[in-house]
Amino acid sequence: MDLPTEEQCLQYFEEFKVPRNIKAHCLKVRDVAVFLARKLNQTGENVNLDFVSRLSLLHDLFKVVTITSIEPNKFHQHIFSEEELQMRKELVEKYPGMHEGEVSHIIFKKDYPQLAIALKDMSDPEKEDKSWEEQIVHYADGRVFQNRIVTLPERFSYLVEAYPDKIALFEKNGIELHDFENKVKEIINLQPEQLANMVGNG
């Protein structure tokens, strides 16, 4: 499997002028995902750590295409720079109406086809037979709000309030993530509430 290096992934954040709050979120999701992947491998599972690392780092690289309001609000206080606003404008015009995963798929499918497909599909509740790597990163994303590890109920409470038009999607994702959480809990003997202390929330 061809994957970008970690250094290349971090360079993409510079190239596409990704706001620092989104980058911080991606870095924390990577921490959680890699921690879980290592724990699973210690029990005999076969999880590709490099794939988990790159998928988690890049999962929200193009999140700005879905942001409808650029003004600070009760959830996000980031003030966009002129460079960030210009990049957002260019991406929205080039990929109108697309989800961040769809944009990632288009951009990375030539050089990293398997990564591109995973970026597009990992959060799709309709997709069956997701790989360990896709499930782990999707779950890690569900446990991280901004750059803090939270519980699934806390995360979904925010999502429902911030995106009330997508409640049906969140409900489907919620069932999927709770099922995965229970599955992992049984395999690695880790209670969900222990995750923040073990990975760190600093």
N, C-alpha and C positions, 0 to 999 in steps of 0.2 A: 504494500500500500504506500503510495506517495503522499507525504505530508509535508507542510512547511515546517521549518524549524521554529522553536519558540522565539528566537530573535526576529525571524520574518514576521511572525504573528504580531509581535509588538511594533514592528515597523508599519504594519497595516494600520494600526491605530493613528500613527502620525500621518501616513499617506492620505487617509480618509478623514482626517481632522475630527476624530471621535471625541466627544466631550469627556472630560476627565471623570465625571460621575458614572458614565456608562463603562468606561475602562475599569474603574474601581470595582464595579459590580462584576464584570467579567473575570477579573483577577480573583475575587472571592469565590465565585462559582467554580473556577478552576481549582482553588484550594480544597473546596469541599468534595468535588468530583474525584480528584486524584486521591484524596484521603480514603474515600469509600472504595475506589478501585483497588487500592493497595490492600485494604482490609479483606476484600473479596478474594483477591489473589492468594492471600495467606490461608484461606480456607480451601484452596484447590481450584477455584474458578480461573478462567482464562480470559482476563480482561486486558485489552491493549492500552497500556498506560499512556503512550504517546498519542494515540487516537483520542483518548479521553481528555488529555491536556489541551490539544489543539482545538477539539470540538468545543470545549468549554470556554476557551479563550475567545473564540471567534463567534460564539452563538449570538451575540447582540452587536456585532460590529456595525451593522447597518440599522440599528434600532431607530435612528433619527427619521427614517422614512415613514414610520408609523406615528410619530409625534405630531399631534394636531395643534397643540398650543406651545409656543416657545417661551411664554411668560412664566416666571417662577410661581409656584403654587404651594399648597399645604404639604404636598408630597415631595416635590422637587424644587430646590432653591437655586439650581445651577443657572447662571447667566451666560447665554451663548456669546461667544466671541464673533467678530465679523467673519473670520475664516470658517468657523463652524457653521454659521448661518449660510454662507455661500455654498459650502459643500452640501449642506442639507438641501438647499434649493436645486442644485445640480442633480442630486440623486433622485429627488422627488419628480423632477421633470423627466429624467431618463427612465425611471422605473415607476410610473404612476400606478397608484393603487396596490402596490405589492407589499407583501410581508417581508420583514428583514431576512427571513430564511430563503425566500424566493430570490431576493437580490443576491445573497451570498451564493446561491446555487448557480446563477448566471455568471457571476464573476469568477468563481473557482472551479467550475465544472471541467474546464479544459485541462488545467494543471493538476487538480486534486479531485477527481470525479467522485470517489467514495466519500470524502469529506463533504463535498458539495451536496450530495444526496442526503447525508445525515443532517446537515445544517438546515435543509429544507423540511425534512420529515420528522425530526426528533420530537417536536412538540405537537404534532398532528395526532389528535386522539383517535382518528379514524384509521391510522396506519397500524397494521398488525405485525407481529413478529419483529418488533424492534430489537436491535442488538443490545447486548449488555451496555456497550458504550453510550448508545443513544439514551437508554433508560436512566443510566447513572447521571448523565449531564442534565437531562430534563428534570430529574428529581432534585439535583443540586441547585438548579435554577429556581425551582419551586421553594427551596429553603432559604434563598438569599433575597432580602429586600435591600435595595441599594447595595451597601457593602457589609451588611450585618446578617448573621444567621438567625432566622426566626422559625417559628413553627409553621406548618402548612396552614392551619386556620388563620394565623396572623397574616400570612402572605395573601391568602385568598380574600380576606377581609379588605385588604388594600385594593386588590385587583377589581373586586366587585364595585367598590366605591369609585375608583378611578376610571373604570371602563364599563359602565352599566349596560352598554349595548352588547357586551360579549359574555353575559352571565351564563348562557347555555354552554358556550365553549369552555368556560372555567369549571363548570360543573362536571363535564366529561373529563377534563384534565385532572380535576380533583379526585375523582374515583380512581383514575389510573395511577396517580401519585400516591394515594393512600395504600393501594394494593402493593405498589412497589416498595413502599416504606415497610409494610408488614413483612414482605418477602425478605428484604435485606436484614431486618431486625432478627428474623429467625436464623439467617445464615451466619451473621457475624456477631450475634448476641450484643447488639448495641441499641440502647433505647434512644428514640429520636431526640429526646430532650438533652441527651449527653453530647450531641454533636457540636454545639457551640463551644463547650468547654474543651473538647478534644481537638478541634480544629483551631479555635481561637477567634475571637471577635474583635481583635485589636487592629 
